[in-house]
């Protein structure tokens, strides 16, 4: 069978779910602002090169079971509220995780990340550098954040969120002082 790849956006909210329509045409669907935001998060994966993006409400709800990486604060089309988003990395404290991970040279373990098997330690180190970078970026310091995102890429060159953030930091630095609005650490998703 061919490999199937998809992206997902997950948001935790109250929505209406059920059969809607009339006697001759019924559609089972979900309605509400939460459904709309989840759809926007799915599309926002493209900005960061991620597979599963979740909202802060979902990350908070699942923090005991899963490990997440804070990607940043985004503003999605059709919304006025800024959303803090996270990338789903892996299950947390799964006793079978190491047993299910693929072996790597030298006895290291690999984890599946963005459709690639990555050495577990490299992903951990890249995420640590990214976390420092995104904290500075959110606090309106793209120049200070840039070396951290570059560090993440030096550890893990395939890390798509770090690549995206390097580009955003460089763009912010290039327009510093000339932008119509001052830099505010918010990532505006346009598509």
C-alpha positions in Angstrom: 0.0 0.0 0.0 1.2 3.5 -0.6 2.3 5.6 2.3 -0.4 8.0 3.5 0.7 11.4 5.0 -1.6 13.9 6.6 -1.5 16.9 8.9 -3.8 17.5 11.8 -5.0 20.4 13.9 -6.5 19.7 17.3 -8.3 22.1 19.6 -10.2 21.4 22.7 -13.6 23.2 23.0 -17.3 22.7 23.2 -18.9 22.1 19.8 -22.2 20.8 18.4 -21.9 17.3 16.9 -24.7 15.3 15.3 -27.0 14.7 12.4 -28.0 17.9 10.7 -30.4 18.4 7.8 -33.8 17.4 6.8 -35.6 14.1 6.1 -34.2 13.6 2.7 -30.6 14.8 3.4 -28.9 14.3 6.7 -25.2 15.1 7.3 -23.3 14.1 10.4 -21.0 16.9 11.3 -19.4 19.1 13.9 -20.2 22.8 14.2 -18.7 25.7 16.2 -15.8 28.0 16.7 -13.7 25.2 18.0 -14.1 23.2 14.8 -13.1 26.3 12.8 -10.0 26.8 14.9 -8.9 23.2 14.6 -9.2 23.5 10.8 -7.1 26.7 10.9 -4.5 24.9 13.0 -4.3 22.0 10.5 -3.6 24.5 7.7 -1.1 26.4 9.9 1.1 23.2 10.1 2.3 24.3 6.6 3.9 27.4 8.1 6.0 25.4 10.5 6.4 22.1 8.5 4.8 20.2 11.4 2.4 17.2 11.3 0.2 17.7 14.3 -0.5 21.2 15.7 -2.5 21.7 18.9 -3.9 24.7 20.7 -2.9 25.6 24.2 -6.2 24.2 25.6 -5.4 20.8 24.1 -1.7 20.9 25.2 -2.8 21.7 28.7 -5.4 18.9 28.7 -3.0 16.3 27.5 0.2 17.5 29.2 0.3 14.4 31.5 0.3 12.0 28.6 2.1 13.7 25.7 5.2 15.9 25.2 4.7 19.1 23.2 6.9 21.8 21.8 5.6 25.4 22.0 5.7 26.7 18.4 4.7 30.3 19.1 1.8 32.7 19.2 -0.2 32.8 15.9 -3.1 34.8 14.5 -5.0 32.7 12.0 -7.3 34.0 9.2 -10.8 34.8 10.3 -9.8 35.2 14.0 -9.0 38.2 16.2 -7.8 36.1 19.1 -4.1 35.2 19.3 -3.6 31.4 19.8 -0.5 29.8 21.4 0.2 26.6 19.5 2.2 23.5 20.1 3.6 20.6 18.1 2.8 17.1 19.4 6.1 15.3 19.7 5.5 12.0 21.4 3.9 10.1 24.3 5.4 11.0 27.7 6.7 8.4 30.0 5.6 5.5 27.8 7.4 2.4 29.2 7.1 0.8 25.7 8.4 3.8 23.8 12.0 2.8 23.9 11.1 -0.8 23.1 9.1 0.4 20.0 11.7 2.9 18.9 13.9 1.9 16.0 17.5 1.1 17.0 20.2 3.5 15.7 24.0 3.2 15.3 25.8 3.1 18.6 22.7 1.8 20.4 20.8 5.1 20.3 17.1 5.1 19.8 15.1 6.9 17.1 11.7 8.4 17.3 9.3 9.2 14.5 9.1 13.0 14.0 7.6 14.7 10.9 7.7 11.4 8.9 11.4 10.8 9.7 13.1 8.5 12.2 15.2 10.9 14.3 17.8 10.0 17.0 15.9 10.7 20.3 18.8 12.7 21.8 19.1 15.0 18.7 15.4 15.8 18.8 15.6 16.5 22.6 18.6 18.9 22.1 17.0 20.6 19.1 13.8 21.2 21.0 15.7 22.6 24.0 17.4 25.2 21.7 14.1 26.0 20.0 12.4 26.6 23.4 15.0 29.2 24.2 14.6 30.8 20.8 10.8 30.9 20.9 10.8 32.5 24.4 12.9 35.4 23.0 10.8 35.6 19.8 7.6 35.9 21.8 9.2 38.5 24.0 9.8 40.6 20.8 13.6 39.8 20.4 13.9 38.1 17.0 17.7 39.0 16.9 18.3 37.3 20.2 16.1 34.3 19.1 17.9 33.7 15.8 21.1 32.1 17.3 19.0 29.6 19.2 17.0 28.5 16.1 20.3 28.2 14.3 21.6 26.1 17.1 18.6 23.8 16.8 19.3 23.4 13.1 22.9 22.7 13.7 21.8 19.8 16.0 19.0 18.6 13.8 19.2 20.1 10.2 15.8 18.5 9.3 13.9 20.4 12.0 11.3 22.3 10.0 10.0 24.5 12.8 13.5 25.9 13.4 13.9 26.5 9.7 10.7 28.4 9.6 11.7 30.5 12.6 15.1 31.3 11.2 13.3 32.7 8.1 10.9 34.7 10.3 13.7 36.1 12.5 15.7 37.1 9.4 12.6 38.8 7.9 12.0 40.7 11.1 15.6 41.8 11.3 15.5 43.0 7.6 12.4 45.2 8.2 13.4 46.4 11.7 12.6 50.1 12.0 11.0 50.2 8.5 7.9 48.0 9.2 4.5 49.6 9.1 3.8 48.1 12.6 6.4 47.3 15.2 7.5 43.7 15.7 5.2 42.0 18.3 6.3 38.3 18.3 3.0 37.2 16.8 3.1 34.9 13.7 0.4 35.9 11.3 -0.8 33.0 9.2 -2.1 34.2 5.9 -3.2 31.0 4.2 
